[in-house]
Amino acid sequence: MPLTQRWPERGWALLQLLLVASFSQTEEQVCRLIGDPENPQLSKDGDITFGGMFAFHGSWKDRKDTFTSKPLPLNCDSLNVGAFQFAQAMLFAIEEINNSTDLLPGISLGYKMYDTCGSAARGVKVALALTNGNEVVSTLSKAPCTRSAQVQVIIGETSSSPCMAIATVIGPFHIPEISPSATCACLSDKTKYPSFLRTIPSDYYQSRVLAQLVKHFGWTWVGAIRSNNDYGNNGMAIFTETAQQLGICLEYSVSFFRTDPPNKLQKIIDIIKHSTSKVIVAFLSYLDMDVFVYTLSLYNLTGYQLVGTEGWIFNYQTAEMDKNHILDGAIGLSIPKGQVSGMREFIIDFRQPKSPTENQRECTGHEDLSGHSFTDMSLMPIFNNVYKGVYAVAHALHNILDCNETCNCEGQLDPFMHIRKIRFKTKEGEEVYFNEKGDPPAKYEIINWQPTENGVVDFVTVGLYEASLPADKQLSLQNNYIIWSQNSKQVPVSFCREKCPPGTRKVLQKGKPVCCYDCIRCAEGEISNITDSITCVRCQPEFWSNDRRDVCVKKEAEFLSFEEIVGALLTAASLFGTCMTAVVAFIFFRYRKTPIVRANNSELSFLLLFSLTLCFLCSLTFIGRPSEWSCMLRHTAFGITFVLCISCVLGKTMVVLMAFRASLPGSNVMKWFGPTQQRLSVLAFTLIQVVICILWLTISPPFPFKNFKEIKDKIILECALGSTVGFWAVLGYIGLLASFCFILAFLARKLPDNFNEAKFITFSMLIFCAVWITFIPAYVSSPGKFSVAVEIFAILASSFGLLICIFIPKCYIILLRPENNSKKNMMGREAPKTT
């Protein structure tokens, strides 16, 4: 449309707006009620009026708003008997106060009670009606539409979601709202709900206690179902957070509301059917629980352990609906039983007639309610909460009006701040007060559903939780008195994976909750001595894990002992070598005057035999548990005795060479290598080794050492070398003398003697060098005590080589060929014939 054509329409609209504004300014201000008036279901006039809001109907029928006409009023259905009982409890408290001469004397209390149908929207509308009044048109006035509220307090609502909406609306007016059963922890936020108070503990505690209860019975794999409102959603959020901290996993967490279509409940049933958890935590109001139980009954789902909240665990109406005994054995939290004398009789004696409805006969007011669900007193704890809420307001008003014998009615009523400060005791002796969040102290009874012989459920108290006690005493349970699902005495089992026994550790399964894991056996040298350990602890160096990997046992100390076979054989070989050397020495001493013994310096022979005896015996120092002295002795004794032995052999070799040189014409060499020089040479060679050993023992001596690395499950007791330079210096010096001796003997092996000792020395040195050359790689590669055995074997082998090669041929001649034991035969020359 062209712009020029729009101007007439816009001008006309602007003119209409100006006309409306001018007429509005000429009219007087009139306060009008927008919408239909709301009338209370129960009311009574009084000097001070209390408001009451209860869900006399549990739900409402669906309606389809077209948004083309004014919406119809909410069509409530599902009569809620419990809400009428709450109203009667409020009436009882008000009547008791009106008849009292101690509390609010001369003041009559009135009330206006409304039906909210459990709807938050209707609850807000009713709250505004209690605040503003129901007059369609107020008196004409130029003053703003402001005045004092109709009521001083609102008792109700009983559900958390309506309470949140109501508290948000009436909070700015400082009108207190006291709920007897709204438990959502969110309502403790005083920045959002400053005027809200309650006489029931917050779900802040209930959710945590439920998680502790689940943990107490060892359930780590549970399902969860909640009401799809603030009560269920907030409560389950706190439960989930606490459960995770305690190591509990939720297999599923689903929500529904009693007005949800059947297909949503069908999906929830399918989830439960396909689940593996056997415990269901039901964070539901009793109205939603009734729907849930009915649905479970339709599909005959039994065998589940229900854990419940105070919203349904102590409700006879729910128990009556459970025809299939699905909830038998259920356990949960309940508000402690509170008896108020006279209240039960007052509620049962209810006679107020109700307005007749279509297709219903008119009530006379004289109907007998005995046997009706109205006489069910299972909600007495909530009735008591209503009673305490009314009395809390009455005590606050009593203080405001400065009541003694009479009350000063001239004061401005504003119980908002006073209620939070009151502290009084009921006629039953129960103390009532609110904390800074408007909540009472948390205290719960733990209730167990136990079926009786006549099929009626008995609500048995099996435990108690009291937040005011020390942490370790807050929760107390009597496990022996609990009846579980399907009338079992055994605690149900519910886990994703069995607990990992000691000796294993938990390894999480990829993509699954922390309660689903594999149990992996601890590695060697590691243990876990608790169930469900997440790590394995390595044993101390002197300990090793047992076969089950649950205890660290002391490692077996391994060393070459005399008792074991190898040690015994080596000991026997050492002693045999010692005895053999002694026998040879005895033979030589017995035949010391014979040429074969006297040849080549008998002193060196006896000294060599003595040193061989020491060599055989020093091998014994390597057997047995290492100690500080044995470690120092074994290597130094070995080094010195072998040098003494090789020095003697070297002396004998040099004597052979010098003797041959001396037999040459004009040679005078023997005078430079006589017996004295031989003794001095042996002493000098030995002293050098002694000096090396002294330096080794002084600088860094060998010491006993526990080897933890060689063999994992054993401690190898061995002698650490201390200074490796000292050890190899000792061995190197022995090797140097042996090599020098071997070279000289090799050079003298073919000297013209019939019994040339150099040949046997050559063989002995050849064996000696071969043994010790092969010793080095064998020693390095041998594990544990076998390295010591290799060293002993090398000592014995080289000792036997020297003994056998040098002395056995001589013993053979002495004992078996005595005719060859002559000087002529030794010289290799025949004696001259005589005529």
Summary of the structure (lengths in Angstrom):
residues: 835
radius of gyration: 53.8
end to end distance: 173.3
largest distance: 186.9
contacts: 2660
relative contact order: 0.06
helix: 46%
strand: 16%
